[in-house]
Amino acid sequence: MEIYEFRYPASIAVGRRAHVGVVGSGDLEILLEPAADGQARVRVRTSVDGYGPIWKTVLDRFFSRFPAIAAIEINDFGATPAMVTLRLQQAFEESRA
């Protein structure tokens, strides 16, 4: 198991907490909550070792489009980059509803 932490500048406030996905075979869970410091902070816990550069690429791409001011925890069990992006978008949309 590995843990990665990332920070991004952010400019879009989120209104409430969001929880999407489940931790299970080939999936992941995202917990998102508003942050007060004007940044996006992401902590990834993954069962797949050695994928730090891929996580960085996926998150860089997401936050270039959705700079959410949020604290995000991702609990991964082997999800694909496409699933990560989908779940992040779902959490972002849910937090803004």
ABEGO torsion letter per residue (X at the ends): XBBBBBBBBBABBBABBBBBEBBBBGBBBBBBBBBAAGBBBBBBBBABBGAAAAAAAAAAAAAAABBBBBBBBBBBBGBBAAAAAAAAAAAAAAAAX
